[in-house]
Amino acid sequence: MCIKLYIKVKNFLEGFAKDESGMGTIEVIIIIAVLVSLALIFRNFIMDMAETIFEKIKAKTDSTINTL
């Protein structure tokens, strides 16, 4: 009885170790975590860059509207 249980548990654990069905999910989670951490590290730079871009867009649209 104990030997059958041992064999079943051993086969289950070997199959579990070889199973790679969840690897895609783990990879995506790791990539998202890296991107979020980079965004947090460079958030001031990103905010300043976005603000500069939007100021340039606003200035150009204002000048275009004024010429009409």
Phi and psi in degrees as a GROMACS rama.xvg file:
@    title "Ramachandran Plot"
@    xaxis  label "Phi"
@    yaxis  label "Psi"
@TYPE xy
-66.6403  -33.8327  CYS-2
-68.6695  -39.5386  ILE-3
-63.9424  -42.4938  LYS-4
-63.8305  -42.406  LEU-5
-60.7541  -44.4784  TYR-6
-65.1963  -41.7338  ILE-7
-63.3615  -44.8392  LYS-8
-64.8327  -42.9251  VAL-9
-61.5453  -45.4299  LYS-10
-63.6454  -40.0771  ASN-11
-62.6704  -46.3896  PHE-12
-66.4321  -37.7171  LEU-13
-65.6295  -41.9738  GLU-14
-65.6239  -38.8519  GLY-15
-65.5671  -38.937  PHE-16
-68.5606  -31.5203  ALA-17
-87.5934  -14.0221  LYS-18
-71.7539  124.075  ASP-19
-118.237  22.9576  GLU-20
-67.9098  -26.5782  SER-21
-93.6197  2.51528  GLY-22
-64.6845  -36.8091  MET-23
-61.5129  -40.8807  GLY-24
-65.0441  -43.2907  THR-25
-63.8873  -40.8435  ILE-26
-62.854  -42.7091  GLU-27
-64.4996  -41.7062  VAL-28
-63.2074  -41.1378  ILE-29
-64.9528  -42.7261  ILE-30
-62.5153  -43.6842  ILE-31
-63.3269  -41.0754  ILE-32
-62.9539  -40.5636  ALA-33
-65.2229  -44.5069  VAL-34
-63.8993  -40.7761  LEU-35
-65.8332  -41.4947  VAL-36
-66.0701  -38.8269  SER-37
-64.3145  -40.2645  LEU-38
-63.9808  -37.602  ALA-39
-69.4542  -37.0887  LEU-40
-67.1283  -42.6766  ILE-41
-103.46  24.3439  PHE-42
-62.8038  -38.4256  ARG-43
-64.9731  -42.922  ASN-44
-62.7165  -43.3162  PHE-45
-65.0247  -42.3426  ILE-46
-64.9786  -43.0565  MET-47
-63.1376  -41.6175  ASP-48
-64.6826  -44.5093  MET-49
-64.5484  -40.4519  ALA-50
-63.1004  -43.3467  GLU-51
-61.9101  -43.6371  THR-52
-63.4531  -45.3706  ILE-53
-67.6638  -32.7919  PHE-54
-65.7265  -40.6692  GLU-55
-64.6498  -41.7304  LYS-56
-62.8691  -44.501  ILE-57
-63.2907  -42.1727  LYS-58
-63.9076  -42.0236  ALA-59
-69.5251  -39.3716  LYS-60
-69.0293  -36.8519  THR-61
-62.7687  -43.5741  ASP-62
-67.3678  -35.9743  SER-63
-67.5839  -43.2237  THR-64
-65.904  -38.4872  ILE-65
-66.6711  -28.1256  ASN-66
-78.9419  -14.0731  THR-67
